[in-house]
Amino acid sequence: MRIGFVSSYPPVECGIATYSKFLTDALRDLHQDVYVVSHVGGVGNQVFPVFDYEDEDLAHKAFSTMIRFTPDVVHIQHEFGLYGRFYGMQIIPLILRFRLSGIPVVTTLHTVYREMEDAHRILLKNIIANSNEVIVHEHFQKEALLTNISGLSEEHIHVIEHGAREVEPVPNAKQKIGLPANRKVILMIGYFRPSKNFELIIRLMPEIIKRNPDAILVVAGKVRGQEYRDYRTKLFKLIEESPVKDHIFVIRGQLEQDVFDTILSAADVVVLPYKINSQSGILAHSLSFARPVVVSESGSMKEVMKRSGAGLVSKDEKDYVQNITRILQDEKLAKKFSENAREYVKNQISWSISAKKHLQIYQSLLEEPILESRTIRVE
């Protein structure tokens, strides 16, 4: 089968880009022919970077390139803002071009909140109405769509969890990134933005250090362009003013995949104190490297913890301090969380499993005419 992806793609730094790379690789491992039409900056096997975020003719550029490869199905990775102005509205004419050409469209909605603003609702309603099939990562996202948008068919929306790699932690990771090998590492990693709530853990560090004198906090990340620079400045000021700032390390710069993997491997516990999220690529990566996690109750976090048994959920500041301390001090508990994470990835959300689920959806969209004569199929 020939599958066309429309998405951002590495080395563009974007969670959707990374997601698309791992999923397309897994589909190719299943002997599928995959072409990617991406934003400018994408590089890779059968990757064609032809449009930019603000192009007024984005839909035309993406369609006219993809149509040359005669895909059997097109899979669009959606995130607000990826496809032009007004929250990325050019995804709508792009979908319509493919549908009018007889090419079925699958769209993955990476961000769906329980509480929708009007602009999100309008775009999502049109995306779902015009896509053959829609994929979300969590059951609460499906429920949110059915609740907020009238007239949707439940069978039209599929839940496939965010995939994760089956990998081993990088050996001697702490030494490789310049951290003391004998200290317990609490890690927060990802783009700096207010919804991540990193400031909460920075403020709690004095209490955490009282209970765990050998612990250090590592904050690894950056801003995207001009986005949330004030928030980054606020975080750095909090760190400088912290009475335990000697216990806080900041890793800045380009977190390319090998560096990102090494930083995750150095963590004894990963903390995700998010105020709001739809689903989390960082959480999936943490599970890949079998890192115990402490998470908030927001979005899918609580449900993933129930399914995976890979960490603890925190309701308030007291919970964060206690849960981080439990993992740092109880080696058996930390080991159990690590083992659970590894098993969960292997049996539930590995990219190979995810790719097979996607392939079933693609295959359901292919119209196979009745043919009684002898047929030889080639791929």
Helices and strands as residue ranges (DSSP letters): E 2-7, H 15-29, E 33-39, E 47-51, H 58-66, G 67-69, E 73-78, H 85-88, H 91-100, E 105-109, H 118-130, E 133-136, H 139-148, G 154-156, E 157-159, H 173-176, E 184-189, G 194-196, H 198-211, E 215-220, H 229-241, G 245-247, E 248-251, H 257-265, E 269-272, H 281-288, E 293-295, H 301-308, E 311-313, H 317-329, H 331-344, I 345-349, H 351-364
